[in-house]
Amino acid sequence: MIEARHLRVLRAVASTGSFSAAARELGCTQPAVSQQMKALEASAGTPLLVRTGREMRLTQAGDALVRHAAGILAGLTAAEEEVAAIAGLRAGRVRLVSFPSGSSTLVPTALAALRDAHPGTRVSLEEAEPPRSVRMLRDGDCDVALAFRYEGASGAEEWEDLVVRPLLSDRLVGLVPERHRLARAGSVAIGDLAEEPWIAGCPRCRGQLVEVCETAGFTPRIDFATDDYPAVAGLVGAGLGVAVLPQLALESLRPRGVRTVDLEPAVRREIVALTLPDLAQVPAVTATLEKLAAAAAR
């Protein structure tokens, strides 16, 4: 293997014409230069220098290596500078995937803080619900995944191979039309809504809704299903049914014609940021996780 330090010595010998002059230029001893040239010739498998009187002359192989050395060393220097910039957060890229209610609440605050602290770090954002977002992380399609899972739900082991940064516990609230019989109740048991038509959300949320309702002794009649939270609020406001939404989702909505009620027993989902163990060592990824945690703590 040809080493960069040997190439630097070869260039110095070629430009100065001798081992002693190259040693003075490089700030080392003449025997050190001679030893490194022997190592380089051993790696190359052919002589690179020929002594002619008091000077050293390049062989054809030596001349070819010197010509390539300039580009090799320049590229290596550029790579070292870029890596140093990334390590020092003067540069870098993070690919973030988030579910919609996280994108509209936690992510803007976190990314604004990240840009203020590290303006050279660039973050791209794509939306995906878990488990798709978690698959994207494992497949190398993102660096950080904002995800959630419901407390007490099965499948807790699905994140065992990932670095999990807990962010917040997000309580689910009920949505009813403002003229609903329970609109002014402080809290309601979910069983009190057993006879209502329901508007359900994303597949994972829909599954959780059915599970909670069945635990309360009934199967919800789902008349509408949509992943769009404003659409859910609009359908409820039009009197077409009731719904359950995460508190985090309501922070980004201005629903009209609806009332929120606390559900008993309480249902919560755990909001987390996920990354791979190796990625957790990357400074830009670490900074992104920290800013997401700070945004969640507000």
N, C-alpha and C positions, 0 to 999 in steps of 0.2 A: 504494500500500500504506500502510495506517495503522500507524504505529509506536507501540510502547508508550510511549516517552519523550515523544511528542507528546501522548498521552492524559493522561499525568501532568501536563503543563504546562496542558492544557485544564482539568483538574479544579482545579488551583491557581488559575487565572484565575477560574473559576466561583465558587469558594469565597471568594476575596478581593475580587473585583470590579474588579481592575485589573492591568495588566501589571507595574507597579512593585511592587505588593504581592506578586504571585505570584513575582516575581524574588527578593524578600527571603525569602520562604518556601522557595524552592527553592535559594537560595544561588547565584544566577547573576545576570547583568545583564538590565536591561529590554530592550535590543535583542535579546538571545538569545531571550527569551520571545516577542517580536514576530516574530522570524524563524521560530521553530518553529510559531507559530500560522499564519503564512502557508503554511508547508509542509503543515500538517495540512489547511488549507482547500483547498489544491491537490489533495491526495490525495482529500479528500471530494468535491471538485467542486462545492462550494456554500459560501456564507458560514456561519460558525459563531458569530460574535460581531458585535455592533453597538455602537458607542460612543454612549452617552447621557450627555452632560455629561462628568463626570470618571470615570464608571464604564463598565464593559463589560457588556452584556446578551447572554444567549445567544439565538440564533435557535432556531426549532423544531428544525432539524437539530442544532444545537449541544446543545440540551437532550436530545435523544434519544441523542446520542453520549456525553454525560456520564453518563446513566443506565446505559448499557451498559458504560461504562468501569470502573465499580466491579467488576462481575463479571469483566470481561476481565483487569484488573490483579490481582485476587485469585487468579484461576485461574493466571495467569502466575507469580505469587509462589509459589503452591503447587507448580507444576511445577518452578520453579527450586530450591526446597528439596528436592523429591524427587530430582531429578537430582543435586544436591550430596550427598545422603545416599547414593545409589547409587555415585557416584564415590568417596566417602570410605569405602565398605564399611560404612556404618551401616544400609544396606538393600540390597535386590537379590534376584534370583532366578536360579538356575541349574538347567536341566533336564539331568539326567545320565542317560545310557543305558549299561548295562554288561552284559557276558556273566556268566553265573551264578557262575563261580569267582572272578571279579573282585569281584562284589557281596558275596561272603561273606568276602573277605580284604582286599583293598586299600581298598574303598569305606568300610567302617565306620571304619577308622582315620583315613582322610583326612577324612571328614565330621565326625568328632568333633573333630579338630584345627581344622577350618574353623569350627565352631560356637564353640569356645573363643576363637579369635582374632577372629572377626567374627560375633557372635551375631545381628546383624540380617540376615545373609544366609541366605536359605532355599534349600534344594536338594531337588528332587524326583528320585526314582529310578525308572527303568523298566528291565526286563531285555529284552535282545535280543542275539542273536548277530550277528557280522558275516557277510555283507555288509549285512544288514537294518539294523543300527545305523548303518552309514555312510550308507545311503540316508536314514535319518531325519534325520541331521545336515544333509545337503545339501538335504532338503526343508523344513528349518526346524522340525522336530518336536522337536529337542533342541539344547542348546548345547555339550555335551561328550559324546563317545562314547568309552568304554573299549573297545578292540578288540584283535585279535591277527592275526598272519599267520605262517605257518611259514617258517623260514629256507630260502632256496633255492627257495621256491615261485614259480610264475609270477604275474604280475599286480602286480609291485612298483609299477607306475606308477599304480595305482588311487587312491593317496592324494596324487598330485602337486599337486592344487589345494587341499590342506588343510594346516593347521598340525599337525605331528606332534611330540608330546612323548614321546620314548622313556622307558619306565618300567623294564622289566627283561626279561631273557632267561629264559624258563621252559622247563626241560628236561622231556621226557616220560619217564615211567618205566613199566615193565611191572608188571602185576598178575597174580599167579598164586595158585591156592589154596594154603593153608599146607602141604598134604601133597603138593604137586606135586613132580615129580622135580627141578625147578630152583629150588625154593623157597629153598634155602639158598645158591644161587649169588650171588656178589657182583655179577656182571654176566653178561648173556647176549647172544648175537647174535640178532637178530630172526629169522634163518633157523632157529634152534633151535626156534622155536614154529610152524613151518610146518604141522605136522599137527594143531595144536590148533583147537578151535572158538573163535571170537572173539565178544566183546561189543563193539560199536562205539558211538561217541558221536554228537555232532551232525553234520549233513551235511558241514561243512567238515572236522571232525576225521576223519570216516569216509573222506572222499576222501584226506586225508593218509595215513591208515593204509594204504589200498590202494596208494597210490603208493610208500610206503616198503617195503611187503612185496613189491611187484612188482619194485622195484629189487634186493631180496634174492633174487629168483628164484622167488617163489611168489605165488599169489593167496589171500588169507585167506578161510576159510570163516566167514562171519558168520552166527551162529545167532540173535543178539539185537542189537537196536539201540535205544538209549534216550538221550535228552538229559540224563537225571537221573543225576548222578554217584553218589549213594548207591545207586541201583538197580544201576549198573554194578558197584560194589564188592560188593553183596549177591549178585549173580549169580556173580561170581568166587568169593566165599566159599562159595557153595553147591556149588562144583565144576562149574559149568556151562560154564566156558570161561576164557579169559585175556583181558586187555585192556591197553590203553595209555592212561594218563591224564596230564595235565599235573601237574607237581609242585605248582603253585598250587592245583589242585583238591583234592589230598590234604591240604593244610593245614587245610581246613575239614571233613574227614571223620574219623571214628573207625572205619575198616573193621575188621570182625572176620572171622577165618578166611581172611585173605589175607596174602600177602607181596609186598613190592615188590622189584624187581630193576632195576638199571641196564641200559639198552639200548645195544648197540654195533652200528653207529656211533651216536653221540649224535644225537638229534632234538630240536630246540628250536623254540619259537615266540616271536616278539617281541611283548611286551605294550606297547601305546602308548595315549596319550590323544590324541584328535583334536578339533579345532575348526576353524571357518572363520576366515580371516584377519581379517575385521572383528570377529568375536566375541573374538578373541585380545586386542583392545584394551580390552575391558570388564573393569573391575577385579575383579568377582566371578568371572568366568571365569578370569582370570589366577590369582587366589587358589586356585581349585579345582584347577587344573593343578599349582600348586606343592605343594598338600597331597597330591595323588595321587603326585607324584614323591617326596615325603618318606616317604609310607607304603611305597612300593615299595623305598626304600633301606634300610628297617629289616631 
